[in-house]
Amino acid sequence: MKLHRPLSRRKEALTERALYQAILTLKTADECKAFFHDLCTPAEIQALADRWAVVALLRHELSYREIQRLTGVSLTTIGRVARFLTAGHGGYALAAMRTH
């Protein structure tokens, strides 16, 4: 997260909302892929994909160690994903419910 904020909190919130609105315009997985490959670095895409893989494995009730073995994701990240899956903003759970 950047430390220096050239935008006010309100402007930053509006900018973030505009990003979400842009994502909502995408209609196919290929459109999403093109958008995210333009928006993110390869490492950022990999981190997002890894977290999403962890969501699926947690829903199958695998242990953290087994998930780490299967994905190579750190135990810290697995714990963070698990925490947000159960007590976050509901985004992981909603998307998982709709896709699996």
Sequence and secondary structure as in RCSB ss.txt:
>XXXX:A:sequence
MKLHRPLSRRKEALTERALYQAILTLKTADECKAFFHDLCTPAEIQALADRWAVVALLRHELSYREIQRLTGVSL
TTIGRVARFLTAGHGGYALAAMRTH
>XXXX:A:secstr
  S  SS HHHHHHHHHHHHHHHHT  SHHHHHHHHHHHS HHHHHHHHHHHHHHHHHHTT  HHHHHHHH   H
HHHHHHHHHHHHSSSHHHHHHHHH 
